[in-house]
Amino acid sequence: MPAPAASDPLVRFVAVEKTFDGVHLAVRRLDLDVARGEFLTLLGPSGSGKTTTLMMLAGFEVPTAGDILLAGRSIARLPPHKRGIGVVFQNYALFPHMCVADNVAFPLSVRGTGAADCEKQVKRALDMVQLGAFGARRPHQLSGGQQQRVALARALVFEPELVLMDEPLGALDKQLREHMQLEIKHLHRRLGVTVVYVTHDQSEALVMSDRIAVLHQGVLQQLDSPKRLYERPANAFVADFVGENNMLAGTIEALNGAWCGVRLAGGGLVRARKGDVAGTGAPAQVSVRPERARIGAPPGADCNRLAGTVAELIYLGDHLRVRAVLAGGESFVIKSNSADASEGLEAGRKIDVWFLPDDAVALAPGP
């Protein structure tokens, strides 16, 4: 077999399926490539199949059907210790009776690395995560963030091509979690290692990833960059799951290339980009992000304009969150700069809400 080219994906899932009971599929016919040096996040709610997918790649679960390739070689039946993959778990899985240095050295000892080389590699790995002075401590003497860094050093110490992370920041508080997101992202860029990361946190995925694979009920819904995933969702599930969203029910009234007219349940007609809707007469949901909507008279006739009433105002410092009730009874949220938008607004006031057609997408209703 010829050696894989540098442009070939490092990881390839080919028609992979997994069932635990022989009836229900936890992962359904997954085709997914991971490029060398990429930070790919598997994102989805509980039960979506993201952790099962990661565990099959790590070797802790075996696919029911299909194949998994690493650098062009099938690893679907290869034991975990022969895959050369670094893994970081949510609970860190550190050995409590070992010091930090011995925890980090463990993958090297399994591989039979000599003492001198082992000491050098452990020092380099701990310095990499800024814990060079903590080698003699035990895990219980470290903070949660420090334990997470030790687990990361252990996964990187033998210089694997691929590192898997299963919700590694889930146990940390918000401030430390956000700090560690950036730490991991910077480390990834510096080392050039390939990372497959699992999370159910949409903001975490958007911050850290080169690409995001959204999974739902074992099916890959969309694979895209964070920007395209947020601004061009492939279906109603992705639009609703990734970030906050307004979803307005209606019916497709007209189609014109990449655009369509949607008659809303409340009677209004809006123009939107055409998503995965079936055609004229089909039900649709119009997706509009709260930060894309504005209050007041629209600047042009091509803008979508809806009448509503202010139901709630919430001041959040950097923005004002306005919840309006539209003429048809639908709830609609607008996020506006608080300094510009707060004057004169109060519950019960009649307002006009507007947004550009390019900031709206018509999608088939979700399941």
Backbone torsions as a table, in degrees:
resi	resn	phi	psi	omega
1	MET	NA	131.1	-179.6
2	PRO	-67.1	151.5	178.5
3	ALA	-66.3	143.1	-179.9
4	PRO	-65.2	142.4	177.3
5	ALA	-74.1	157.6	-179.3
6	ALA	-61.3	-26.7	-179.0
7	SER	-82.5	-11.1	179.5
8	ASP	-70.0	149.1	177.5
9	PRO	-63.4	146.2	176.5
10	LEU	-72.9	-40.5	-179.4
11	VAL	-120.6	138.9	176.7
12	ARG	-139.7	120.3	169.8
13	PHE	-94.2	125.9	-177.3
14	VAL	-120.0	105.4	177.3
15	ALA	49.8	43.3	-175.2
16	VAL	-79.7	132.7	173.9
17	GLU	-131.5	152.9	178.1
18	LYS	-144.7	127.7	171.9
19	THR	-128.8	142.7	178.8
20	PHE	-99.5	-21.6	-176.8
21	ASP	-119.6	3.0	-179.6
22	GLY	81.4	-2.2	-177.9
23	VAL	-121.4	-56.3	-176.1
24	HIS	-93.6	133.2	-179.7
25	LEU	-91.5	119.6	175.2
26	ALA	-77.1	-30.1	174.5
27	VAL	-133.9	130.9	-174.6
28	ARG	-115.0	113.2	173.0
29	ARG	37.3	65.1	-176.8
30	LEU	-86.2	121.5	170.4
31	ASP	-115.3	116.8	-173.4
32	LEU	-154.6	129.8	176.0
33	ASP	-110.8	141.3	175.5
34	VAL	-119.4	120.7	-176.9
35	ALA	-75.8	155.7	176.5
36	ARG	-63.6	133.6	178.6
37	GLY	79.6	3.4	-176.5
38	GLU	-84.3	151.2	169.3
39	PHE	-108.0	101.6	-178.2
40	LEU	-108.3	129.8	178.5
41	THR	-109.2	132.6	170.5
42	LEU	-93.4	114.8	-173.7
43	LEU	-119.6	137.4	176.4
44	GLY	173.8	166.6	178.0
45	PRO	-73.4	175.1	176.0
46	SER	-58.1	136.2	179.7
47	GLY	82.7	9.4	-177.6
48	SER	-81.8	-16.5	-179.7
49	GLY	103.5	1.8	-175.2
50	LYS	-67.9	-45.5	179.8
51	THR	-70.0	-37.1	175.9
52	THR	-59.2	-41.7	178.3
53	THR	-61.9	-44.6	179.6
54	LEU	-64.6	-41.3	-178.7
55	MET	-66.5	-32.3	175.2
56	MET	-68.3	-37.7	178.1
57	LEU	-68.4	-37.3	179.1
58	ALA	-72.4	-25.3	-179.3
59	GLY	102.0	4.1	179.6
60	PHE	-85.5	-12.9	170.9
61	GLU	-131.8	150.0	-179.2
62	VAL	-109.0	132.2	178.7
63	PRO	-60.3	143.1	173.8
64	THR	-75.3	-34.4	178.5
65	ALA	-149.5	161.3	179.2
66	GLY	86.3	-170.9	-175.8
67	ASP	-142.7	154.4	174.5
68	ILE	-123.7	127.0	-178.6
69	LEU	-113.2	137.4	174.0
70	LEU	-122.4	116.4	-176.9
71	ALA	54.1	39.7	176.4
72	GLY	83.5	-0.7	-176.8
73	ARG	-112.4	135.6	178.8
74	SER	-67.9	130.5	178.4
75	ILE	-123.5	8.8	-173.3
76	ALA	-57.9	-29.0	-179.3
77	ARG	-114.4	12.5	-178.4
78	LEU	-86.7	134.6	179.0
79	PRO	-61.6	152.2	-177.1
80	PRO	-54.7	-41.2	-173.8
81	HIS	-71.2	-10.9	178.9
82	LYS	-100.6	4.4	-176.5
83	ARG	-91.1	-19.8	-179.8
84	GLY	67.1	35.3	-177.8
85	ILE	-110.7	134.3	173.8
86	GLY	-84.5	139.0	-177.9
87	VAL	-130.9	133.9	174.7
88	VAL	-120.6	121.1	-177.8
89	PHE	-96.7	164.7	-180.0
90	GLN	-62.6	-38.6	-178.1
91	ASN	-92.2	10.6	176.4
92	TYR	70.6	-32.9	176.5
93	ALA	53.8	40.1	176.0
94	LEU	-80.7	149.1	177.7
95	PHE	-81.3	115.6	-173.9
96	PRO	-66.5	-25.9	-177.2
97	HIS	-85.8	-5.7	-179.7
98	MET	-104.1	149.3	173.0
99	CYS	-73.1	170.9	-178.2
100	VAL	-57.9	-46.5	-178.0
101	ALA	-61.4	-40.9	179.7
102	ASP	-69.7	-34.6	175.2
103	ASN	-60.9	-45.7	-179.0
104	VAL	-68.6	-32.8	-178.2
105	ALA	-75.5	-15.8	-171.5
106	PHE	-54.3	-47.6	178.9
107	PRO	-60.7	-29.9	179.1
108	LEU	-73.4	-39.2	179.4
109	SER	-65.0	-37.3	177.2
110	VAL	-62.3	-33.8	-178.3
111	ARG	-88.6	2.1	176.3
112	GLY	74.2	27.4	178.9
113	THR	-68.1	138.0	179.5
114	GLY	-64.2	157.1	-173.7
115	ALA	-59.2	-44.6	-177.3
116	ALA	-65.1	-46.8	178.8
117	ASP	-64.7	-38.4	-179.6
118	CYS	-60.6	-45.5	-178.5
119	GLU	-62.0	-42.0	179.3
120	LYS	-64.0	-45.5	-177.4
121	GLN	-68.0	-36.7	178.0
122	VAL	-65.5	-44.0	179.0
123	LYS	-60.8	-44.3	-179.7
124	ARG	-62.7	-42.2	-178.9
125	ALA	-66.6	-41.8	179.5
126	LEU	-69.4	-37.5	175.6
127	ASP	-63.3	-36.4	-179.3
128	MET	-59.4	-36.4	-179.6
129	VAL	-102.7	16.6	174.4
130	GLN	61.2	40.6	177.4
131	LEU	-128.4	28.6	-176.5
132	GLY	-58.8	-27.0	-177.3
133	ALA	-93.4	6.3	-172.9
134	PHE	-110.0	11.3	-173.5
135	GLY	-59.4	-31.3	-175.7
136	ALA	-87.2	-7.6	-177.2
137	ARG	-79.0	158.0	173.3
138	ARG	-93.3	156.8	-178.5
139	PRO	-53.8	-36.8	-177.2
140	HIS	-69.7	-12.4	178.4
141	GLN	-90.6	4.0	-177.7
142	LEU	-111.0	155.8	172.5
143	SER	-75.1	170.0	178.4
144	GLY	-59.8	-41.2	179.6
145	GLY	-66.5	-36.9	178.0
146	GLN	-68.7	-40.1	176.8
147	GLN	-61.7	-39.3	178.6
148	GLN	-62.7	-37.9	178.8
149	ARG	-68.8	-36.8	176.4
150	VAL	-62.2	-44.5	178.5
151	ALA	-61.0	-37.6	178.2
152	LEU	-68.0	-42.3	177.8
153	ALA	-61.5	-40.7	179.7
154	ARG	-64.2	-36.6	179.3
155	ALA	-71.4	-25.4	-175.5
156	LEU	-99.4	-12.2	-168.0
157	VAL	-62.4	-32.2	-178.9
158	PHE	-96.2	15.6	174.1
159	GLU	54.8	57.5	178.4
160	PRO	-73.6	155.9	174.1
161	GLU	-73.0	-27.1	-171.2
162	LEU	-132.2	132.9	175.6
163	VAL	-123.6	131.2	178.6
164	LEU	-108.0	137.4	-180.0
165	MET	-131.0	120.1	-178.1
166	ASP	-105.1	95.0	-178.9
167	GLU	44.7	53.7	-173.2
168	PRO	-68.6	-16.0	-176.9
169	LEU	-105.3	6.1	-173.3
170	GLY	-61.6	-27.4	-176.0
171	ALA	-92.4	-0.5	-175.5
172	LEU	-93.6	155.1	176.8
173	ASP	-73.6	166.3	-170.4
174	LYS	-56.0	-47.8	-176.3
175	GLN	-65.4	-44.8	179.8
176	LEU	-68.4	-36.6	178.8
177	ARG	-60.1	-45.9	-179.7
178	GLU	-65.9	-36.5	176.8
179	HIS	-64.5	-44.3	-177.9
180	MET	-70.5	-28.7	174.1
181	GLN	-56.5	-47.4	-179.5
182	LEU	-69.8	-36.4	177.7
183	GLU	-59.9	-48.0	-178.0
184	ILE	-66.1	-41.3	179.5
185	LYS	-61.5	-44.9	179.4
186	HIS	-65.5	-39.6	178.4
187	LEU	-63.0	-41.8	178.1
188	HIS	-60.4	-45.0	-179.6
189	ARG	-64.6	-39.2	-177.2
190	ARG	-69.4	-39.6	-174.7
191	LEU	-88.4	-26.9	-177.7
192	GLY	73.5	15.3	-179.9
193	VAL	-75.8	152.8	176.5
194	THR	-84.3	132.1	-178.5
195	VAL	-124.4	131.8	167.5
196	VAL	-114.9	120.7	-167.3
197	TYR	-122.4	136.7	178.6
198	VAL	-112.0	131.9	173.7
199	THR	-155.7	158.6	170.9
200	HIS	-106.5	1.3	-176.1
201	ASP	-91.8	111.2	-175.1
202	GLN	-63.7	-42.5	-177.8
203	SER	-65.6	-37.4	177.2
204	GLU	-61.4	-43.9	179.1
205	ALA	-63.3	-42.2	-178.9
206	LEU	-65.4	-38.2	-177.5
207	VAL	-69.9	-40.8	-164.9
208	MET	-97.2	-23.2	-161.8
209	SER	-93.8	150.4	163.7
210	ASP	-80.2	-44.6	173.5
211	ARG	-138.3	156.7	-179.9
212	ILE	-126.9	132.3	173.8
213	ALA	-105.6	112.8	179.7
214	VAL	-90.7	125.0	-179.3
215	LEU	-114.9	144.7	175.8
216	HIS	-149.5	124.0	-179.3
217	GLN	52.5	39.8	175.6
218	GLY	79.8	3.7	-176.7
219	VAL	-114.2	134.4	175.3
220	LEU	-71.3	116.8	-176.8
221	GLN	-89.0	-40.0	-179.8
222	GLN	-162.3	141.5	175.6
223	LEU	-125.9	113.4	-172.8
224	ASP	-161.5	172.2	172.6
225	SER	-68.4	157.5	177.7
226	PRO	-54.7	-42.4	-178.5
227	LYS	-62.7	-48.0	-179.1
228	ARG	-69.4	-35.7	179.4
229	LEU	-62.0	-41.4	-178.0
230	TYR	-75.2	-42.0	-173.4
231	GLU	-93.0	-21.0	-178.9
232	ARG	-131.9	62.5	-179.1
233	PRO	-61.6	142.7	-176.1
234	ALA	-78.3	-25.9	-178.3
235	ASN	-155.8	177.0	-175.0
236	ALA	-65.8	-33.4	179.2
237	PHE	-62.9	-48.1	-179.2
238	VAL	-62.9	-44.2	-179.8
239	ALA	-59.2	-40.3	-176.3
240	ASP	-80.6	-31.3	-175.2
241	PHE	-82.3	-37.0	-174.9
242	VAL	-94.5	100.9	179.7
243	GLY	80.4	172.2	179.5
244	GLU	-80.9	148.3	-172.5
245	ASN	-152.3	147.0	166.8
246	ASN	-98.1	129.9	178.7
247	MET	-120.8	112.8	-176.8
248	LEU	-106.6	121.5	-177.4
249	ALA	-77.8	143.4	178.4
250	GLY	-170.2	-163.6	-178.7
251	THR	-134.5	138.9	178.2
252	ILE	-68.1	121.4	-178.4
253	GLU	-104.3	-29.8	-178.8
254	ALA	-151.4	149.0	177.0
255	LEU	-127.4	137.5	178.7
256	ASN	-147.4	87.2	-178.3
257	GLY	64.3	-120.0	-178.0
258	ALA	-85.2	4.3	-175.3
259	TRP	-119.9	158.5	175.5
260	CYS	-149.9	156.6	174.1
261	GLY	-103.4	131.8	-178.0
262	VAL	-120.4	123.3	174.7
263	ARG	-86.6	113.8	-176.7
264	LEU	-73.9	160.2	-179.8
265	ALA	-59.6	-29.9	179.2
266	GLY	-83.1	-0.2	175.8
267	GLY	105.6	-21.8	-179.1
268	GLY	-69.5	152.3	177.1
269	LEU	-111.9	127.5	178.0
270	VAL	-124.5	152.1	176.6
271	ARG	-104.2	135.8	-175.5
272	ALA	-148.3	162.4	172.3
273	ARG	-67.6	144.5	-179.5
274	LYS	-80.7	121.6	175.6
275	GLY	-98.5	-129.2	-176.1
276	ASP	-94.4	26.3	-179.4
277	VAL	-70.0	154.0	-173.1
278	ALA	-76.8	-39.0	-177.0
279	GLY	155.7	-174.4	-178.2
280	THR	-56.4	133.9	-179.3
281	GLY	89.0	-10.4	-178.1
282	ALA	-79.6	149.3	174.9
283	PRO	-67.7	153.0	-178.5
284	ALA	-149.8	160.1	169.4
285	GLN	-124.4	126.4	178.8
286	VAL	-92.0	119.8	-178.3
287	SER	-95.8	125.7	177.4
288	VAL	-136.3	122.6	177.8
289	ARG	-71.1	139.8	-177.9
290	PRO	-56.6	-34.2	-178.1
291	GLU	-77.4	-10.4	178.5
292	ARG	-90.5	-11.3	-178.8
293	ALA	-92.6	151.9	-179.2
294	ARG	-132.3	159.5	177.3
295	ILE	-109.7	137.6	178.5
296	GLY	119.8	-170.9	-179.9
297	ALA	-74.5	131.3	-179.9
298	PRO	-67.8	151.3	-176.6
299	PRO	-77.3	-12.7	-178.3
300	GLY	-153.5	163.4	-177.0
301	ALA	-70.9	-17.0	-178.2
302	ASP	-82.6	-5.9	-179.5
303	CYS	-77.9	149.5	171.7
304	ASN	-80.1	134.4	-175.6
305	ARG	-131.2	127.8	-179.4
306	LEU	-131.1	140.2	178.4
307	ALA	-88.4	143.6	179.6
308	GLY	-157.8	-179.9	179.0
309	THR	-130.2	133.9	178.8
310	VAL	-65.0	124.8	178.6
311	ALA	-104.7	-30.4	-174.2
312	GLU	-159.5	141.3	175.2
313	LEU	-124.2	129.6	177.7
314	ILE	-129.3	119.1	178.9
315	TYR	-86.0	123.4	-176.1
316	LEU	-122.3	24.5	176.0
317	GLY	82.4	-76.6	-177.1
318	ASP	-82.8	-14.1	175.8
319	HIS	-154.9	163.8	175.8
320	LEU	-107.7	128.4	178.4
321	ARG	-99.2	117.4	-179.1
322	VAL	-112.6	122.6	173.6
323	ARG	-104.8	119.8	179.9
324	ALA	-111.2	155.8	171.4
325	VAL	-110.1	120.6	-177.0
326	LEU	-78.4	172.8	-174.9
327	ALA	-58.9	-30.6	-179.5
328	GLY	-87.5	2.7	179.6
329	GLY	94.6	-2.0	-179.7
330	GLU	-75.5	143.9	174.6
331	SER	-84.4	138.8	-176.4
332	PHE	-141.7	127.1	-176.2
333	VAL	-105.7	134.6	175.8
334	ILE	-121.2	131.2	173.0
335	LYS	-105.9	118.1	-176.0
336	SER	-128.8	155.2	172.5
337	ASN	-58.6	122.7	-171.0
338	SER	-62.0	-36.3	-178.4
339	ALA	-66.6	-35.1	-177.7
340	ASP	-83.0	-30.6	-166.1
341	ALA	-103.6	-17.0	-169.5
342	SER	-77.4	-27.4	-173.1
343	GLU	-64.1	124.2	176.0
344	GLY	83.2	-7.2	-179.7
345	LEU	-86.1	136.7	176.2
346	GLU	-157.8	157.6	-179.8
347	ALA	-58.2	134.9	179.4
348	GLY	96.0	-11.7	-178.8
349	ARG	-75.8	138.6	175.1
350	LYS	-77.4	134.5	-179.6
351	ILE	-137.9	163.2	167.5
352	ASP	-106.0	134.9	175.6
353	VAL	-111.5	133.5	178.2
354	TRP	-135.8	155.3	176.9
355	PHE	-156.2	154.5	-179.3
356	LEU	-75.7	146.8	175.8
357	PRO	-56.0	-34.1	-179.0
358	ASP	-69.8	-16.5	178.6
359	ASP	-95.7	9.6	178.4
360	ALA	-125.5	143.3	177.0
361	VAL	-134.7	134.4	179.5
362	ALA	-91.4	123.0	-175.9
363	LEU	-126.1	152.2	173.2
364	ALA	-64.9	140.9	179.6
365	PRO	-55.8	141.7	179.6
366	GLY	-73.2	169.0	-178.9
367	PRO	-67.9	NA	NA
